[in-house]
Amino acid sequence: MPYFEGPDGTSLFYTDWGQGKPVVFVAGAWLSSSSWEFQMLPLTDKGLRCVAFDRRGHGRSDWVGHGYDYDTLADDLAALLTRLDLRDVTLVAHSMGGGEAIRYLTRHGYDRVSRLVLIGATAPLMLRTPDNPEGVGQEILDLMAADRAKDRPRWMAQNAQAFFATHLGNSISAELMEWTVRQCLDCSAKAAHEVVRTGLCTDLREEAAAIRVPTLILHGDADASAPVALCGQRMAELVPDNSYKEYPLAGHGIFITHADAVNRNLFDFIDMT
């Protein structure tokens, strides 16, 4: 199986399908490269090269006990793009993976990346602060983390329907929901805890406002994990050159429940830019 090394020697698994313009997928917290199968198959059929990887602590990558800050995660992403010598890349990132993509651009520049897609990103800042009063309080985040740590399998299963917003009519099979939960459990407890803290508490507002590539922002208006008013709409206000699409009644897992529409948006965006 294909692996590359992060700057600190961490072994990281990746998948590389197809030929053509490269599209690199960055998964959300707890999910692995497998989560992108509903994008990678259709886009490779359309003549694109699709690459995805398992973040450290996730899936088939090393379950190390360190490196879950955005700087290290962005450096891992940079190591992948360098290893494969990818250029004219479209970065597609979900949830806290959006922060990895943004921090990559901040730390490593734009020589290799020409487009950015943010799907249900937790950016620019979820945490409540004096200048972000609508954010989520630290005490609430701490309670959620403690509840999750007591019984992670049960917590994941109980929150799966909210992830897909099934209460609003989004159709998903029990088997696909279980498959997603299994992916979320296929990461270390350390990684599961640390990446959420990174994704929810890192302030990316200045970095988002400095993005210099065309950006497509896709967000569900019923996203319980990254509330649209706090995340998607604010990113649309901050990023200079962006196209914003809000999906009615869609949750955090729009790349699965709304895969056909997401894939059309992705392909059209890549084809136009």
N, C-alpha and C positions, 0 to 999 in steps of 0.2 A: 504494500500500500504506500502511496506517496506521502512523504513527510518533509517538513522543512524545520529549521531551527530558529527560534527567537534569539534575540541578541544575547540572552543569558544562558543559552544552550537548551532551553525548553523545547521538547519535540512536539510539533504541531501537525496535525493531520489536515490534508486538503484534498479537494476533488476538482478536477479540471476536465471539462467536457467541451467538445466542439471547436470550431475555428471561426475567425472573423474578429470583429470588434470585441475587446474583452469587457465583461461585466463581472465585477467582484462583489459577492454577497457577504454581508456581515450580519450574523444572526443576533437576535435579542438575547437577553439574559436567560440562562439555563438551557436554551435551545442550541442545537448543533447545526452543522452544514446540511444535515438531512432535511431540516425544516424547509429548505428552499426547493424541494423537488418539483413543486407546482409551478415554479418560475423557470427553473433550469432546463427542464425537458422542452417546454414550448419555445423558449428563446433559442436553444441550440437548434431546434428544428427550423427556426427563422434565420439561421446563419450567423449566430453570435457565439462567442466563446465564453462559457460560464464557469466561474471559479468560485468555490466556497471553502471555508475552513472551519475547524473546530477551535474555538477560543480555548486558551489554556484553562485547565480545570474542567473542561467540557468534553463529552463524547470520547473520541479516540486520541485526543491530545493528552499530554502529561498532566496529571492531577497534582500540580505543584501547590505549595502553600503560600505563594507570594505572587506579586505582579498583577493585581487586579485593579490598579489605578489606571486612569485613562492614558497617562504617558506610556506606561509599559505596554498596554494593549495596542496603542497606536504604533508603537515600535514593532510589535509582532506583525501587524498588518503591513508595515513598511518592509519587513523582512520577506514576506510572501511576494509582494510586488517586485522586489529586487530579485528574488530567487527565480521567478518566472520571467523577469525582464518585461513586465507588462507596461504598456504606454497607451495613451488615449483611453484610459479606463473610465467606465461608469461605475461608481461606487453605489451600491444599493444596501441600505442599512435599516434594520428594524429595531424599534424600542431603544434600549440603551446602546445598541450597536451604532445608533446615530451619533452618539457622543464620541465613540471610537473614530468614526469617519471624520467628524469635525476636528477632533484633536490631531488626527493624522495630517490634515491639511495645514493646521497651525504649526506642527512640528516639522513636517517633511515637504511642504510646499506643493506645487501644482505641476511639476514636470511630468508626472505619470498619470494624473487624474484630470479629466476634462469635464466630467459631469457628476452630479451628486443626486441621489434619490433617498429621501427620508420617509419611511413608512411607520406611522405610529410612534415616532421618536419621542423619548422622554425629555428631550431638550426643549427649551434652553435651561430651565431650572424648575424642579418640582418642589424643592424645600422652601418652607416659609422663612423669610428673612425680613428685616425692617424695610427693605426696598422691594420685597416680593411678598406682600401681605396676603395675597390670594393663594399662596403655596400651601403645601401640606406640612403640618406641624411636626417637629422632630419627635415629640412624644407619641404621635400616632404611628410614625414610621417605626419607632422602637417597639411599640406594642405588636405591630404586624410581624416584625422580625422575630419576636419572642414566640408568638403564636405559631409561626411557620416552623421554627426550630423544634418545638415540642413534638410535632408529628408531620414531617415534611410530606410524605406520601398522601396523607389525608388532606392536608392543606391544598396541595396541588389539585387533587381530585375535586374538592369542594369549590375551587375557584375556576375550574375549567369552563363552566358554562358562561361565567362573566367574561372570560377571555374572548369567547366567540360571540357574546351577546345573543345567546340563543333565545332569551326571553323576549327578544324583539323580532323573532321569526327567522333568524339566520339558521339555515339548515346545515347540519353536520352529523355524520353518522356517529354512533357510539364507539365504533372501532377507531375512527379517525381521532376522536377526542381522547381515547385511551392511548393511542400512539403518541399524541402530543404530550400527554402527561408523562409517559415513559421517557420521552426525550428530556423533559424538564428534570427528571430524577436522575438522568445519566450525567450528572456533574457532581463534583465533590461538595460536601456541606460547606467547606471553606469558600469555594468559588461562589456557591449559591448566595451566601451571605454578603460577601465582599462586592460582587458586581452590582447588586441592588443598591448598596450604599453609594457606590461610585455613580451609578446611573441617576439616582434621585437627588444626590446632594452636591453634585458638581455644577458650578455656575459657568455656563457656556454662552452667556448673552453677548459678551464682547466678541468672542470667536465666531459666533453665528453671524453677527453683523459685518464681519470682515471676510466672509466667504466670497471667493472671486470666480466661481464657476457657475454655470446655469444649474439651477437646483429645482427638482420636482419634489413637492411635499404632498404626501397622501396621508389622510387621517380620517378615521371614523368618528362620527359625531357622538357615538355612544361608547367611546373608548374609556373603560373604567381604570385601566392601568396608566394611561397617559391622557388625562382629560383634555379634550380638544381646546377649550378656552385657555388652558394653562400651557399647552404644548403646541399643537398644530397651528392654531391661529396666531400665537405669538411668534413662532418661527416664520410664518408668512409675513409678519410685520417687520422682522429683523433682517432676514436674508435679502440682499440687494436685488438679485436677478433670479426670481423664483416664479414657479407656476404652482398654484395651490389648488388641490382638489379635495373636497370634503365629501366623504361617503355617508349618506343618510342611513341611520340605524345600524351602522357597522361598529364592531368592537375592535379590540386590540389585534385580533388575529385576522385582519382583513386580507392578508396575503394568502390565506387559505379559504375563508368563506367567500371572498370576492376575487378569487384568483384570476378569472377570465378578464374582469375589468382592470385589475391591477396590471396584468400582463399586457393588455392593450395600451394602457397608459405608459408602461415602461418602454415598450417597443416604439411607440410613436415619439416619445421623448428622445430616445437614443437615435432614432432615424432622422429627426429634425435638427439635431444639434451636432 
